[in-house]
């Protein structure tokens, strides 16, 4: 431990000293990190070293490190043992806006008080300079997309990892720096050329835009639970060795089961909704894919509703207003007619979803205005069954009376 204790000059800039988000001990640790970073440009000491130094437990050190990392003052890099996912060491880099630009200092930069004691201070004039963390144009493009987690702090660990992976993709060193999963090539049709390909900025932008679709329901993958939430994790997952970037570059994301959905889609129904939503679509392919999903859901919901109607209601008047199972277009035209009556500024493409407030309004309108409950509860079903049975019995009795009357007339 004595060998690790360095007598380098520690710096705690004003941005750290006056940051109320940091505890006093986290600020003190920051100063220690600057001192230990002088020799190699990064701090290599582990939590156990700092715990012994400050006579606290390692959990306390972890909290201080987490604070500094959360608010953008440090970045960390984990070094793994060869051919293993086991961590061998950790490097901590200073990312403070002041320090990152001026992480070299010499005796002439010391204030007068420090100069008095300069004989007792070891100054390292060959410090590795940490580059300024400039904003990445590709990360800016990522942040402009919808449905994604945005990365706006260039000093954050996630931002820096994404930039690192992007640089590796552009320099064809991605596969050399990261161990890729065999399943990427065997199960996801990524060719071997990916190992030596130098990706252009335009190719990277087009691919990450395509990847943003993965967070939309109905798009691959169907199971979103294991989908990374950040761009760095999408480009490379060090836990699994998988790269969604490579997978999506060679096999762009499409709606899950896209071919089946389009094949089963009723063209007539789709066209009336496409005509209704043409201004919302504006030629955007992604929105048209969403429309396909919404219309399929509407058709499926309409089928369930008609099953209820045919089973419980007197069907004649319903057919006149909403159509039949064989010819359901009238039902969808009634839905669109309802939407056209609403305030245009509140009707969006998502208004076509069967979970939207507009669908709920259409259902209420059908019940309150036309007398048909699309979603009856158990008690209502029982009452309607009784009403239906009574109606059948009345028709049967009426027919019997008519038949008897005709017989009497013949006699």
TORKOLVO-603315 format. One record per residue: residue in one letter; y, z, x of N, C-alpha, C in turn. Coordinates in steps of 0.05 Angstrom, whole numbers, plus 5000, padded with zeros to 4 digits. Layout:
% residues N
aYZXYZXYZX;...
This chain:
% residues 411
x497650005017500050005000502550005017;x502450145040504750155057505449875068;x503349705071503849435081505249265060;x504649335034505849175012508749265008;x509349515014512149615011513949475031;x515749305021517549165038520349285036;x521849255058524549375058526649155052;x525848945037527748735031529848835011;x532148695012534348764995533748694966;x533748884948533148834919535748784904;x535548594885537948524869537348564839;x539148694825539048714796541648604785;x541848344777544348224768545348354742;x547848294735549048404711547548324686;x546448084686545047984662542648164655;x541448284676539248464673540248754668;x542248834683543149104681544249174653;x545548974641546849034615545348924591;x542848834595541248734573540048974558;x540949024534540049254518537149224508;x536048984511533248944503531249074523;x532249124547530549224569530849524572;x528649654578528649944584529649974612;x530650214619531550254647529350204667;x526950284661524750244680524049944684;x524349784663523849494665525949374683;x528449464682530649374699530049444728;x529049694732528349774759526049604771;x524049544754521849384762522849104770;x524749004755525948734761526948734790;x528448954797529448964825527248964845;x525049104839522749114857521548834860;x521448684838520248414838521948224855;x524648254854526348084871525848144901;x525448394907524948474935522248354945;x520248384928517548284937517347984935;x519247854922519147564920520447424944;x521847574960523447464982521647315002;x519347425008517647315029516447045022;x515347014998513946774991515146624967;x517246734956518446594933517346694907;x515346864908514146984885513047264892;x512547424872511347694876508347674871;x506847774890503947754887502648024880;x504248234880503148504875502148534846;x500048684842498848724816499948974802;x499049014777500049254762499149514775;x496849514788495949764801497849844823;x498849654838500749714860503249844849;x504349724827506849844816506250114802;x503950144791503250394778503150624799;x502050564822502050764844504850804855;x506350594857509050614868510850794851;x510750764825512450914806511051154794;x508551194802506951424792506851424761;x506051194750505651164721502951024718;x502050994693499550854688500050554686;x497850394688498150104688499149994662;x498650134640499650044614502650044613;x503950244626506850254627507950004642;x506649934664507449704679507249454663;x504949434648504549194632506749164611;x507749384600509849374580512449284593;x513049374617515549304631515449004638;x513148914648512848634655513148454629;x511948544607512048394582514948374572;x516548594576519348584568520848374584;x520548374610521948184627521147894621;x518647864615517547594609518647504581;x518547684562519447614535522347514534;x524047644550526947574549527747374571;x525747244583526247024601527147084629;x526647324639527447394666525347334687;x522847324679520747254698518747064685;x517246924701515046754693512646834708;x510246794696507846874710505946634713;x504346634733502346424737499746564745;x497646514730495046634736493346454753;x492246564775490546414793487646484788;x485946284783483146334776481346284800;x479146424801477146384821475946104818;x475145984840474145714839471745684820;x471945474803469745414784469145654766;x471245794759470946034742473346084725;x473046224703475246304686476246594693;x475146704714475846974722478446964739;x480347134732482947144745482647284772;x483647154793483447274820486147404828;x488347284819491047404826493147294806;x495447424807497647354790500147324807;x501647104802504247074816506447104795;x508547264802510847304785513247174798;x514646994782517046854792519546964778;x521646974793524247054781525446824767;x526246864741527346644725530046704715;x531346914724533946984714535946754721;x537746674702539546454707541146484733;x541946724740543446754765541546734789;x539346874788537546884811536246614816;x535546464796534046214800535746004815;x538346024813540045834827540845924855;x540846184860541746294885539746484897;x537246404898535246594908534946574938;x537146524952537246544981539846684988;x539546885004541947025012541647115041;x543847165055543747235083545747465088;x545947525113547547765120550447725112;x551447475113554247425107554847465077;x552747455060553147485031553147775023;x552547965041552448245034555248355029;x555448535010558048655005558748845027;x561348925030562149095053560549345057;x559749475034558249725037555549665050;x554249455041551649385052551849305081;x554149175089554449085117554449325136;x555449555127555549795144552749875152;x550849825134548149905140546349675146;x547449455154545849215157543849245180;x544349415198542449455220539849575210;x539949705187537549835176536149665155;x537149425151536049245129534749005142;x532348945133530948705142531748475124;x533048275134533948045119532147805125;x531147675104529347445107531047195101;x531647035122533246795118531546555112;x528946575108527246345102525846385076;x527346445056526246495029525746235015;x523446225001522845984985524845974962;x526145744958528145724938526845644912;x527345784891526145724865527945524851;x526845304842528445084830529545174803;x531845054797533045114771531245004748;x530945164728529245084705530944914686;x531144654691532744484674531244424649;x532644324629531444254603529943994606;x527443984595525743754596526343564573;x526943304577527343124555524943104536;x522543124547520143114531519843364514;x520543594525520543844508522743834487;x524943704493527043664473526043494450;x524543284457523343114437521343264420;x519643434432517743604418519243784398;x521443894407522944084389524243944366;x524443674367525643524345523643454323;x521043504328518943444309518743654288;x517343584266516843784244514143904247;x513744124233511144264231510144384257;x511844414277510844524303512444774311;x511344914330512745144342514545044363;x517145094361519044984380519345164405;x519845034428520145174453522945114464;x524745304460527545254467528545404492;x526845584502527645734526526345624551;x527945464567526745344591525645544611;x526445804608525446004627522846134618;x521946074594519546204583517046094597;x514946254597512446174610511245934596;x511245934569510145714554511545444560;x514245464561515845224567515145114595;x515045294614514445214642511645104645;x509745214631506945114633506844824621;x508244784599508344524586509544314605;x511744394618513044214638511144154661;x509744354670507844324692505644124685;x504444154661502343974652503343694649;x505743664638506943394634507343254661;x508343404681508643294708505943204719;x503843364714501143294724500143044710;x500743014684499842764670501242524681;x503842554688505342324698504542254727;x503542444742502842394770499842354774;x498242344752495342304753493942524769;x495042774767493743004781492743204760;x492843124735492143314714489243414717;x487343224721484543304723483943444749;x485543414770485143544795486043844793;x488143894778489244154776487844334754;x486444194735485244344713482444244709;x480644434703477844374698477544294669;x476844034664476643934637473843964627;x473644014601471044054587469443784586;x466843804590465143564588465143454560;x465443624540465443534512467743344506;x469943374521472243194517471442904521;x469642854540468742584545466242504529;x464542694524462042634510462442624479;x463842814469464042844439466642734427;x468642674444471242594433472142324444;x470342174456470841894464473241864482;x473642054500475742024520474541884544;x475541654552474241504574474841624601;x473341544621473741654648476341564661;x477541344650480041254661482241464658;x481841654639483841864635484242034660;x482242034678482342204702484242094722;x484741834722486541714742489041584730;x489341604704491641474691494241624695;x496341474701499041584702500441524676;x500941734661502141704634505141674636;x506241494621509141444620510441644600;x513141674602514541844584514141754555;x514241484550513941384523511141444512;x509041424529506341474521506041774514;x507241944530507042234525508542304499;x510842194494512342254470510842154445;x509741914447508241804424505841984417;x504542084438502142244434502742524423;x504842654433505542914423506642894395;x507942674388508842634360506342614342;x504342464351501842444336500442714333;x500542874355499243134355500543324334;x503143284329504543454310503343434281;x501943214276500743174250498343364245;x497243464267494943644265495543894249;x498143974248498844224234499244174204;x498943924195499243864166496543874153;x496343994130493844014115492843734108;x490243694111489043434105488643254129;x489943334152489643184177487543324195;x486343164213484543274232486143464251;x484843684259482243784251482343934224;x480243934209480244074184480544374188;x479244484209479444774215481744814234;x483944934223486444974239486445234254;x484345404250484445674262484445674292;x483145484304482945474334484945274346;x486745174330488744994339490945144354;x491545074380493645214395496245194381;x497945394383500545394369502745284386;x502245234412504345144430503544884444;x505544744454505044484467503344504492;x503844714508502244754532499344784525;x498644944505495944974497494644724486;x496244554473495244294463494644104486;x496244114507495743934530493344024545;x493144294549490744394564490244684556;x487744744548486945014542485245114566;x486245304581484645394605482145554597;x482145654572479745794563477345604557;x477945384544475845194536475644954554;x477844894568477944654584478544404567;x479244444542479644224523482544134524;x483043874521485743754520486043604494;x487643714475488243564451489843314457;x491443334479493143104487491442864493;x489442904511487742674518486142574494;x485142764478483642684454485342514436;x487842594431489642454413490842194424;x491042184451491941934463490041714458;x487441764462485341564459484341544430;x484641754414483741754387485841884369;x487941734361490241844347489341994322;x490842204315490342374292490642214266;x488742244248488842124221488142334200;x488742274175487842464154484842514156;x484042764152481142824153479742674131;x477642524138476142364119477842144107;x479642024123481541834114480341594100;x478141484111476941244100475841304072;x474541534069473341604043475541644022;x477741784030479841834011481141574001;x481741384019483041144012481140973995;x478640974002476640813987476440913958;x476541173954476141293928478741313912;x481041243925483641263912483941043890;x484741133866485240943845487840793851;x487640523857490040373866492240373845;x491540363819493540363798495140623798;x493740843800495041103801496841133826;x495641053849497141073874499740903872;x499640663861501940483860504140593843;x503540723820505640833804507041063817;x505541223833506841443848508341333872;x507341123884508741003907511340883898;x511340763875513840653864515840873858;x514841093846516541323840517741443865;x516141453887517041593911518041413933;x518641153927519240963948521641043964;x523741163952526041253967525441493985;x523541653977522741883993521041794017;x519541584013517741494035519341354057;x521241184049522941054068521440914091;x519040804084517540664104516240834125;x516241094121515041284141512041304136;x510541214156507641214154506441494149;x507641694162506541964159506942064130;x509241984118509742074090507841924071;x507241674078505341524061502541644062;x501841744086499241884088499242144071;x501542284071501742524054501442444025;x502742224017502642133989499742073981;x498241953999495341903993493942163987;x494442364003493142623999494042753973;x496642743967497642863942496542723918;x496442453918495442303895492442353891;x490942373913488142443910487742713897;x489442903905489243173893489943163863;x491943003856492742973828490542853811;x489142653822486942523808484642723804;x484142883825482043083822482743293801;x485243373801486243583782486143473754;x486943213751486943083724484043083713;x482143023731479343023722478443293711;x479243503725478543773716479843843689;x482343763686483843813661482543663638;x481843413642480643263620477943373612;x476443493631473943623625474343853605;x476544003610477244233592478044123565;x479743923565480843823540478643703522;x476843553535474743423519472743633508;x472543853522470644063514471844243492;x474444293493475544503476477444403453;x478844183458480844103438479943883419;x481443873397481243643380482343403396;x480743213402481443023423483242793414;x483442743388484842503378487842503386;x489242723380492142723386492642733417;x490842863431491142873461490942583472;x489042423462488742153472491341993468;x492542033446495041883440497241943460;x497242193470499442273489498642243518;x496242323525495442343554493242143562;x492141993543490041793551487241913551;x485441773563482641863563481541863592;x479141973595477941983622477641703634;x477041513617476641233626479241103632;x481341173617484041053621486141283622;x486341403646488041643649490941583657;x491741323659494341253669496541393652;x496141413626498141533609498741823618;x496741963628497142233637499042243661;x498642063680500242053705503141953698;x503341773679505941683671507541913657;x506142083642507442313631508342503652;x506742533674507542713696510042603710;x510142343715512442223728514942233709;x514442193683516642213664517942493665;x516142703667517242973669518843003694;x517942903717519342923743522042783742;x522242563728524742403727526842563710;x525942743693527842903677529043133693;x527843193716528843413732531243323750;x532643513761534943453778533943313803;x534943073809533942903831534043043858;x536143213862536443343888534143543894;x532743623873530643823876527843693876;x527743443870525143303870524543183897;x522543283911521843193938519043073936;x518142963959515342863960513343083954;x513943323964512143553959512043643930;x513943533913513843593885511343483872;x510043293885507543173875505143353880;x505443563896503143733902502443893877;x499843943873498944093850499444393853;x500644473876501344753880504444793878;x505844573871508744583871509844703845;x512444793846513744893822514044683801;x514344433809514644213790512044163775;x509744193789507244163774506944383754;x507644623762507544853744509344803719;x511644683724513444613701512144403683;x510844213694509444003678507244123661;x505844313672503644453658504844613634;x507044753640508344913618509444723596;x510544503604511544303585509344203567;x507044153578504744053563503844263542;x504044513550503244733531505344783510;x507844813519509944903500510844673482;x510944433492512044203476509744063461;x507444023475505343863463502944023454;x502844283461500744453451498144443465;x498144353490495644333505495744503530;x493944703532493844883555491844773575;x492844673598491044553617489244763632;x490245013632488845213647488345463629;x486745443608486345673590484745893604;x485446143597483846363608481346403590;x479746603598477146643584477546703554;x479546863547479946933519480746683503;x482546523515483446283501481146093497;x479346073517477045893515475245983492;x474846243489473246353467474446283440;x477146323438478546263413478345963406;x478645803427478645513422475745423415;x473745553426471045493419470545553389;x471545783380471345853352472745653335;x475245583343476745383327475345113326;x474145033349472744783350470344793332;x468845013333466345033316467145033287;x469345173280470245183252471044903243;x472344753261473144483254470744303249;x468744333266466244173262464944243236;x464844503230463644593205465144483181;x467844483182469444383160468944083155;x468743933178468243653175465443603164;x463543773172460743743161460743803131;x462044013123462144083095463543873078;x465743763090467243553076465543303072;x464043243093462243003091460043043070;x458943293070456843353050457943323022;x460443423018461743402991462243112983;x463142963003463642672997461042532990;x458942593005456342463000455342542972;x455642792965454742892938456242752916;x458842712920460542592900459742302896;x459042162918458241882915455541862900;x453742052906451142042892451542082862;x453342262855453842312826455042072813;x456741922827457941682816455841472812;x453841452829451741252827450041312803;x449441572800447741652777449241592750;
